[in-house]
Amino acid sequence: MTRGRVRPPGRRHLRAFTSLSAAGFGEALLPTLGLVALVRIAGTEATGQVVFAQSLANLWFLLGDPCLENAAQRFVPLEQARGGRGTALFLRLLRLDAGIGLAATALALAVVLGTWLAGLTSEGFALTLALSVAGRGATAPYGTAFAGFALADRLALSGVVRVLGALLSVALSFAGLLAGGPLLYLAGQAAAALLAAAGFCLLAGRAVARALGAPSGSPPLPAGLLRFTVPATAGTTIAGMSDSGILAVAGLVGGPPLVTLLKIAMAPGRFYANLAIPVAAMLYPRLARAVAEGAGAAVMRRDVARVTRLMTIGGVTTAAVAVPVLVPVITLVYGPGQAGAGAVAVPLLCAACVKGAACWSNVLPLALGRSGWRLTYLGAEAALLVATLLAAAWAAPDAPATARLFAWGTLALAVLGTAFWLLSARRLLRRVPTSVPSGVPGSVPSVPSHAPGRPGPADVRGPAPRP
């Protein structure tokens, strides 16, 4: 890592970061308010069933989502440089993502219906699972649509749209909960997800067309797209299983009480993770462009070091402020019956703060074209988390003790994982090429993917230097 002072972000990048952070916090906080209402009104048992069903739905779509957003950010600029058909390729990828999501939704609903007809699930849980699937399926094209905002350098606008979608979701889910309990709660979420996805995709398509020009022709899928997408998708799928997969396993080994306890305790850590996610999202275009322009090693080493310092300061500050008040706040919000979740939330929040220091690890291998490296790490991390939960369930006498053991194990894994990436960064950056031919499939061309005369994609510090 290079040495240097921590430099604050530029004004334009601060606006994008603020918008994305607000969207992340809104998407974490508002559903948490819905969870609070669900616990208070429906009780722990019904809430655990809802969370378990949503976790199964998330797992299904994580396995069936091709994650074309990474492919869009790599190949749309390349297609734009070759023939000015970047918009057409983006729209094709967006439609493909939505179509795959629709097919996955239909297949999941058929499976749910089959299990109910076979008597493997009760009618109530089958309805709960079907509504969870419908709500999650509506969000399938979100990732590719978000890539469109990044390609058009409109990340700030995407944050505003996401906040509005989160507000719509909490409003309809609250209305459904008050009107008819957990099932209408899920129905409200599904309806809001469908409306929000339609608006998000429409605005993303318009933003890309405005930045790259009107769509022309029907370009074929680029060579190398599948080779890049498969390991990138596998890594993203494994990363997305961190919460949903753990909750699904918790439902199998500990039942609804353990699921509800972990769901509540994970919320503070998710809030902090939503601070780190925008940093990585803003850093990815800059890192990829640095490799393409032959300035990779110097720029990337500097950016990684600065982000590490900024996020370390943010993590230490967050932990110092939040840890002393977590237990009383969670007890006050969820009630005395969930007081044990506070003791579980403390190490989980600290784990999120530790991992945030290396938030760049999610995009650095992709920018370097080393998606297999990222996949290997994420696979090992997921396996260790599941093993930690299973070991905790075997060793502990009840759900609260299981959750506490798992939380401290998660913190230990976070420390080891962050140390691994800090040590590996030097090795990765030593292999950065000094130049990349613009015609190589999968490379990012050294031409702007945004509107002429506008700054390039946002990063965490300031405008990208030109060679």
C-alpha positions as CSV (number, residue, x, y, z in Angstrom):
1,M,0.0,0.0,0.0
2,T,1.1,3.5,-0.6
3,R,1.4,6.0,2.2
4,G,-0.3,9.3,2.2
5,R,-2.9,11.5,3.8
6,V,-6.6,10.8,3.7
7,R,-8.1,13.2,1.2
8,P,-11.8,13.9,1.3
9,P,-14.0,13.2,-1.8
10,G,-14.7,15.8,-4.4
11,R,-18.0,17.6,-4.5
12,R,-19.4,15.6,-7.5
13,H,-18.3,12.3,-6.0
14,L,-19.7,13.3,-2.6
15,R,-23.1,13.9,-4.2
16,A,-23.1,10.5,-5.8
17,F,-21.8,8.8,-2.6
18,T,-24.5,10.6,-0.5
19,S,-27.2,9.6,-2.9
20,L,-26.1,6.0,-3.0
21,S,-25.6,5.8,0.8
22,A,-29.0,7.3,1.4
23,A,-30.5,4.7,-0.9
24,G,-28.7,1.9,0.8
25,F,-29.7,3.1,4.3
26,G,-33.2,3.6,3.1
27,E,-33.4,0.1,1.7
28,A,-32.0,-1.3,5.0
29,L,-33.9,1.0,7.4
30,L,-37.3,1.0,5.9
31,P,-37.6,-2.8,5.7
32,T,-36.3,-3.0,9.2
33,L,-39.2,-0.7,10.3
34,G,-41.5,-3.2,8.5
35,L,-39.8,-6.0,10.4
36,V,-40.4,-4.2,13.7
37,A,-44.1,-3.8,12.9
38,L,-44.3,-7.5,11.8
39,V,-42.7,-8.7,15.1
40,R,-45.0,-6.5,17.2
41,I,-48.2,-7.4,15.4
42,A,-47.7,-10.9,14.2
43,G,-45.3,-12.3,16.8
44,T,-42.0,-14.2,16.6
45,E,-43.4,-17.4,15.1
46,A,-45.2,-15.8,12.2
47,T,-42.2,-13.4,11.6
48,G,-39.8,-16.3,11.5
49,Q,-41.9,-18.0,8.8
50,V,-42.0,-14.9,6.7
51,V,-38.2,-14.3,7.0
52,F,-37.6,-18.0,6.3
53,A,-39.7,-17.9,3.1
54,Q,-38.1,-14.7,2.0
55,S,-34.6,-16.2,2.5
56,L,-35.6,-19.2,0.4
57,A,-36.8,-16.9,-2.3
58,N,-33.6,-14.9,-2.2
59,L,-31.6,-18.1,-2.5
60,W,-33.6,-19.2,-5.5
61,F,-33.0,-16.0,-7.4
62,L,-29.3,-15.8,-6.3
63,L,-28.8,-19.1,-8.0
64,G,-30.9,-18.2,-11.1
65,D,-29.8,-14.6,-11.6
66,P,-27.1,-14.3,-14.3
67,C,-25.8,-11.0,-12.8
68,L,-25.5,-9.3,-16.1
69,E,-24.6,-6.0,-14.4
70,N,-20.9,-6.9,-14.4
71,A,-21.1,-7.8,-18.1
72,A,-22.9,-4.6,-18.9
73,Q,-20.2,-2.4,-17.2
74,R,-17.4,-4.3,-19.1
75,F,-18.9,-4.8,-22.6
76,V,-21.2,-1.9,-23.2
77,P,-18.3,0.7,-23.4
78,L,-16.5,-1.7,-25.6
79,E,-19.4,-2.0,-28.0
80,Q,-19.8,1.7,-27.9
81,A,-16.2,2.2,-29.0
82,R,-16.4,-0.3,-31.8
83,G,-19.6,0.8,-33.5
84,G,-21.6,3.2,-31.3
85,R,-24.1,0.5,-30.4
86,G,-23.6,0.5,-26.6
87,T,-27.2,1.5,-25.9
88,A,-28.6,-1.3,-28.0
89,L,-26.4,-3.8,-26.2
90,F,-27.4,-2.5,-22.8
91,L,-31.1,-2.7,-23.7
92,R,-30.6,-6.2,-24.9
93,L,-28.9,-7.3,-21.7
94,L,-31.6,-5.6,-19.6
95,R,-34.3,-7.4,-21.5
96,L,-32.4,-10.7,-21.2
97,D,-32.1,-10.2,-17.4
98,A,-35.8,-9.4,-17.0
99,G,-36.7,-12.4,-19.2
100,I,-34.6,-14.8,-17.1
101,G,-36.0,-13.3,-13.9
102,L,-39.6,-13.9,-15.2
103,A,-38.8,-17.5,-16.2
104,A,-37.2,-18.2,-12.7
105,T,-40.3,-16.7,-11.0
106,A,-42.6,-19.0,-13.0
107,L,-40.5,-22.0,-12.3
108,A,-40.4,-21.2,-8.6
109,L,-44.1,-20.7,-8.4
110,A,-44.6,-24.1,-10.1
111,V,-42.4,-25.8,-7.6
112,V,-44.3,-24.2,-4.7
113,L,-47.6,-25.3,-6.2
114,G,-46.2,-28.8,-6.6
115,T,-45.0,-29.1,-3.0
116,W,-48.4,-27.9,-1.7
117,L,-50.3,-30.4,-3.9
118,A,-48.0,-33.2,-2.8
119,G,-48.7,-32.3,0.8
120,L,-45.1,-31.3,1.6
121,T,-46.0,-27.8,2.8
122,S,-49.1,-26.3,4.4
123,E,-51.3,-24.0,2.5
124,G,-50.3,-21.0,4.7
125,F,-46.6,-21.5,4.1
126,A,-47.1,-22.2,0.4
127,L,-48.9,-18.8,0.1
128,T,-46.2,-17.1,2.1
129,L,-43.5,-18.6,-0.1
130,A,-45.3,-17.8,-3.3
131,L,-45.7,-14.1,-2.4
132,S,-42.0,-14.0,-1.3
133,V,-41.0,-15.4,-4.7
134,A,-43.2,-12.9,-6.6
135,G,-41.8,-10.0,-4.7
136,R,-38.2,-11.1,-5.2
137,G,-38.7,-12.0,-8.9
138,A,-39.8,-8.5,-9.6
139,T,-36.4,-7.1,-8.6
140,A,-34.5,-9.4,-11.0
141,P,-33.4,-6.7,-13.5
142,Y,-32.4,-4.2,-10.8
143,G,-28.7,-5.0,-11.0
144,T,-28.4,-4.5,-14.8
145,A,-30.5,-1.3,-14.5
146,F,-28.2,0.0,-11.9
147,A,-25.2,-0.7,-14.2
148,G,-27.0,1.5,-16.8
149,F,-27.0,4.5,-14.4
150,A,-23.3,3.9,-13.8
151,L,-22.6,3.8,-17.5
152,A,-24.5,7.0,-18.0
153,D,-22.7,8.6,-15.0
154,R,-26.1,9.1,-13.2
155,L,-25.4,7.2,-10.0
156,A,-26.8,10.1,-8.0
157,L,-30.2,9.8,-9.8
158,S,-30.2,6.0,-9.2
159,G,-30.0,6.7,-5.5
160,V,-33.0,9.0,-5.5
161,V,-35.1,6.4,-7.5
162,R,-34.1,3.7,-5.1
163,V,-35.2,5.7,-2.1
164,L,-38.5,6.4,-3.7
165,G,-38.9,2.6,-4.3
166,A,-38.1,1.8,-0.7
167,L,-40.7,4.3,0.5
168,L,-43.3,2.8,-1.8
169,S,-42.4,-0.7,-0.5
170,V,-42.7,0.2,3.2
171,A,-46.0,2.1,2.6
172,L,-47.7,-0.8,0.8
173,S,-46.3,-3.4,3.1
174,F,-47.5,-1.5,6.2
175,A,-50.9,-1.0,4.7
176,G,-51.1,-4.8,3.9
177,L,-50.0,-5.7,7.4
178,L,-52.6,-3.6,9.0
179,A,-55.3,-4.7,6.6
180,G,-54.7,-8.5,6.6
181,G,-51.6,-9.6,8.5
182,P,-48.4,-11.3,7.1
183,L,-49.8,-12.4,3.8
184,L,-51.0,-9.0,2.7
185,Y,-47.7,-7.6,4.1
186,L,-45.9,-9.7,1.5
187,A,-48.4,-8.9,-1.2
188,G,-47.8,-5.2,-0.6
189,Q,-44.1,-5.7,-0.9
190,A,-44.5,-7.6,-4.2
191,A,-46.7,-4.9,-5.7
192,A,-44.3,-2.2,-4.7
193,A,-41.3,-4.2,-6.1
194,L,-43.0,-4.6,-9.5
195,L,-43.9,-0.9,-9.8
196,A,-40.4,0.2,-8.6
197,A,-38.6,-2.2,-11.0
198,A,-40.6,-0.9,-14.0
199,G,-39.7,2.7,-13.2
200,F,-36.1,1.9,-12.4
201,C,-35.6,0.0,-15.7
202,L,-37.3,2.7,-17.7
203,L,-35.2,5.5,-16.3
204,A,-32.0,3.5,-16.7
205,G,-32.7,2.9,-20.4
206,R,-33.4,6.5,-21.0
207,A,-30.2,7.6,-19.1
208,V,-28.1,5.3,-21.2
209,A,-29.7,6.5,-24.4
210,R,-29.1,10.1,-23.4
211,A,-25.4,9.4,-22.6
212,L,-24.5,7.0,-25.4
213,G,-27.0,7.9,-28.1
214,A,-30.2,6.3,-29.3
215,P,-30.2,2.5,-29.8
216,S,-29.2,1.5,-33.3
217,G,-29.2,-2.0,-34.7
218,S,-29.2,-5.3,-32.8
219,P,-25.6,-6.1,-31.9
220,P,-24.8,-9.8,-31.1
221,L,-23.6,-10.7,-27.6
222,P,-19.9,-9.9,-27.5
223,A,-17.3,-12.6,-27.6
224,G,-15.9,-13.4,-24.1
225,L,-19.1,-12.3,-22.4
226,L,-20.0,-15.8,-21.2
227,R,-16.4,-16.6,-20.2
228,F,-16.4,-13.4,-18.0
229,T,-20.0,-13.7,-16.7
230,V,-20.0,-17.2,-15.4
231,P,-17.3,-16.8,-12.6
232,A,-18.4,-13.2,-11.9
233,T,-22.0,-14.4,-11.5
234,A,-20.9,-17.3,-9.3
235,G,-19.0,-15.0,-7.0
236,T,-21.9,-12.5,-6.8
237,T,-24.3,-15.4,-6.0
238,I,-22.1,-16.6,-3.2
239,A,-21.6,-13.1,-1.8
240,G,-25.4,-12.5,-1.9
241,M,-26.0,-15.7,0.1
242,S,-24.3,-14.3,3.2
243,D,-27.5,-13.2,4.8
244,S,-30.2,-15.2,3.0
245,G,-28.1,-18.4,3.1
246,I,-27.3,-18.1,6.8
247,L,-31.0,-17.4,7.6
248,A,-32.1,-20.4,5.6
249,V,-29.7,-22.6,7.4
250,A,-30.7,-21.1,10.7
251,G,-34.3,-22.0,9.9
252,L,-33.3,-25.6,9.3
253,V,-31.2,-26.0,12.5
254,G,-32.9,-23.6,14.9
255,G,-36.4,-22.9,13.7
256,P,-38.2,-19.5,13.6
257,P,-36.8,-18.3,16.9
258,L,-33.2,-18.4,15.7
259,V,-34.1,-16.9,12.3
260,T,-35.9,-14.0,13.9
261,L,-33.0,-13.4,16.4
262,L,-30.4,-13.4,13.6
263,K,-32.5,-11.2,11.3
264,I,-32.8,-8.6,14.0
265,A,-29.1,-8.8,15.1
266,M,-27.9,-8.5,11.5
267,A,-29.6,-5.2,10.8
268,P,-26.9,-2.9,12.3
269,G,-24.2,-4.6,10.4
270,R,-26.2,-4.2,7.2
271,F,-26.6,-0.5,7.8
272,Y,-22.8,-0.1,7.9
273,A,-22.4,-2.4,4.9
274,N,-24.6,0.0,3.0
275,L,-22.0,2.7,3.6
276,A,-19.3,0.5,2.1
277,I,-21.2,-0.7,-1.0
278,P,-21.4,2.7,-2.7
279,V,-17.7,3.2,-2.3
280,A,-17.0,-0.1,-4.1
281,A,-19.7,0.8,-6.8
282,M,-18.0,4.1,-7.4
283,L,-14.5,2.7,-7.4
284,Y,-15.1,-0.1,-9.9
285,P,-15.3,2.0,-13.1
286,R,-12.2,3.9,-12.1
287,L,-10.1,0.8,-11.4
288,A,-11.2,-0.8,-14.7
289,R,-10.4,2.3,-16.7
290,A,-7.0,2.6,-15.0
291,V,-6.1,-0.9,-16.2
292,A,-7.3,-0.1,-19.8
293,E,-5.3,3.1,-20.0
294,G,-2.0,1.6,-18.8
295,A,-1.9,3.6,-15.6
296,G,-3.2,0.6,-13.6
297,A,-0.7,-0.1,-10.9
298,A,0.0,3.4,-9.7
299,V,-3.6,4.6,-9.8
300,M,-5.0,1.4,-8.3
301,R,-2.5,1.2,-5.5
302,R,-3.2,4.8,-4.5
303,D,-7.0,4.3,-4.7
304,V,-7.0,1.1,-2.7
305,A,-4.8,2.6,0.0
306,R,-7.0,5.7,0.3
307,V,-10.2,3.8,0.5
308,T,-8.7,1.5,3.1
309,R,-7.8,4.4,5.3
310,L,-11.1,6.2,4.9
311,M,-13.1,3.1,5.6
312,T,-10.9,2.2,8.6
313,I,-11.6,5.6,10.1
314,G,-15.3,5.2,9.4
315,G,-15.4,1.7,10.9
316,V,-13.6,2.6,14.1
317,T,-15.9,5.7,14.6
318,T,-19.0,3.7,13.9
319,A,-18.1,0.9,16.3
320,A,-17.1,3.4,19.1
321,V,-20.4,5.2,18.8
322,A,-22.8,2.3,18.2
323,V,-21.6,-0.5,20.3
324,P,-22.4,1.0,23.7
325,V,-26.0,1.7,22.7
326,L,-26.9,-1.3,20.6
327,V,-28.4,-3.4,23.4
328,P,-30.7,-0.8,24.9
329,V,-31.8,0.5,21.5
330,I,-32.7,-3.0,20.2
331,T,-34.5,-3.8,23.4
332,L,-36.4,-0.5,23.2
333,V,-37.3,-1.0,19.5
334,Y,-38.2,-4.7,19.5
335,G,-39.3,-5.2,23.0
336,P,-37.9,-7.0,26.1
337,G,-38.5,-10.4,24.4
338,Q,-35.8,-9.6,21.9
339,A,-33.2,-8.2,24.3
340,G,-30.8,-11.0,23.5
341,A,-30.5,-9.8,19.9
342,G,-28.4,-6.8,21.2
343,A,-25.6,-9.0,22.4
344,V,-25.6,-10.8,19.1
345,A,-25.7,-7.5,17.1
346,V,-22.5,-6.1,18.7
347,P,-19.9,-8.6,17.2
348,L,-21.9,-8.7,13.9
349,L,-21.6,-4.9,13.6
350,C,-17.9,-5.0,14.4
351,A,-17.5,-7.7,11.7
352,A,-19.1,-5.4,9.1
353,C,-16.8,-2.5,10.2
354,V,-13.7,-4.7,9.8
355,K,-14.8,-6.0,6.4
356,G,-15.6,-2.4,5.2
357,A,-11.8,-1.6,5.4
358,A,-11.3,-3.9,2.4
359,C,-14.6,-3.1,0.6
360,W,-12.5,-2.8,-2.6
361,S,-11.9,-6.5,-2.5
362,N,-15.3,-7.1,-4.2
363,V,-14.3,-5.1,-7.3
364,L,-10.5,-5.1,-7.6
365,P,-10.3,-8.7,-8.9
366,L,-13.1,-7.9,-11.5
367,A,-11.3,-4.8,-12.7
368,L,-8.2,-6.9,-13.1
369,G,-10.1,-9.7,-14.9
370,R,-9.4,-12.1,-12.1
371,S,-13.0,-13.1,-11.4
372,G,-11.9,-16.6,-10.5
373,W,-9.8,-15.3,-7.6
374,R,-12.8,-13.5,-6.2
375,L,-15.0,-16.6,-6.7
376,T,-12.5,-18.8,-4.8
377,Y,-12.3,-16.4,-1.8
378,L,-16.1,-15.9,-1.6
379,G,-16.7,-19.7,-1.8
380,A,-14.3,-20.3,1.0
381,E,-15.8,-17.5,3.1
382,A,-19.4,-18.8,2.6
383,A,-18.4,-22.4,3.5
384,L,-16.7,-21.2,6.7
385,L,-19.8,-19.1,7.7
386,V,-22.1,-22.0,7.3
387,A,-19.7,-24.3,9.2
388,T,-19.5,-21.7,12.0
389,L,-23.3,-21.7,12.3
390,L,-23.6,-25.4,12.2
391,A,-20.9,-25.7,14.9
392,A,-22.6,-23.1,17.0
393,A,-25.9,-24.9,16.7
394,W,-24.3,-28.2,17.7
395,A,-22.4,-26.7,20.7
396,A,-25.1,-24.3,22.1
397,P,-28.1,-25.4,24.1
398,D,-30.6,-22.8,22.7
399,A,-31.2,-20.2,20.0
400,P,-29.7,-17.2,21.9
401,A,-26.5,-19.1,22.7
402,T,-26.2,-20.3,19.1
403,A,-26.6,-16.8,17.7
404,R,-23.9,-15.4,20.1
405,L,-21.4,-18.1,19.2
406,F,-22.1,-17.6,15.5
407,A,-21.7,-13.8,15.8
408,W,-18.3,-14.0,17.5
409,G,-17.2,-16.6,14.9
410,T,-18.3,-14.2,12.1
411,L,-16.1,-11.5,13.6
412,A,-13.1,-13.8,13.7
413,L,-13.6,-14.7,10.1
414,A,-14.0,-11.0,9.1
415,V,-10.6,-10.2,10.8
416,L,-8.9,-13.1,8.9
417,G,-10.6,-12.2,5.6
418,T,-9.6,-8.5,5.8
419,A,-6.0,-9.4,6.7
420,F,-5.9,-11.8,3.7
421,W,-7.0,-9.1,1.2
422,L,-4.6,-6.5,2.7
423,L,-1.8,-8.9,2.2
424,S,-3.0,-10.1,-1.2
425,A,-3.4,-6.6,-2.6
426,R,0.3,-6.2,-3.2
427,R,0.5,-9.5,-5.1
428,L,-2.5,-8.6,-7.2
429,L,-1.3,-5.1,-8.1
430,R,2.2,-6.3,-9.0
431,R,0.5,-8.2,-11.9
432,V,-1.4,-5.2,-13.3
433,P,-0.4,-4.8,-17.0
434,T,1.1,-1.5,-18.2
435,S,-1.2,-1.5,-21.2
436,V,-4.2,-3.4,-22.5
437,P,-5.2,-3.5,-26.2
438,S,-8.5,-1.9,-26.6
439,G,-9.8,-4.7,-28.9
440,V,-9.3,-7.5,-26.4
441,P,-12.6,-9.1,-25.4
442,G,-13.5,-8.3,-21.9
443,S,-11.2,-5.2,-21.6
444,V,-12.5,-1.8,-21.0
445,P,-11.7,0.6,-23.8
446,S,-9.9,3.8,-23.0
447,V,-12.8,5.9,-24.2
448,P,-15.5,7.5,-22.1
449,S,-18.7,5.6,-21.6
450,H,-20.6,8.7,-20.7
451,A,-21.8,11.8,-22.5
452,P,-19.2,13.9,-24.3
453,G,-18.0,16.8,-22.3
454,R,-19.1,15.3,-18.9
455,P,-16.8,13.9,-16.2
456,G,-16.2,10.1,-16.1
457,P,-17.7,7.7,-13.7
458,A,-17.6,8.7,-10.1
459,D,-14.9,7.5,-7.7
460,V,-14.3,8.2,-4.0
461,R,-11.7,10.9,-4.4
462,G,-11.9,13.2,-7.4
463,P,-11.8,13.3,-11.2
464,A,-9.8,10.6,-12.9
465,P,-6.4,11.8,-14.1
466,R,-5.8,11.4,-17.8
467,P,-2.4,9.9,-19.1
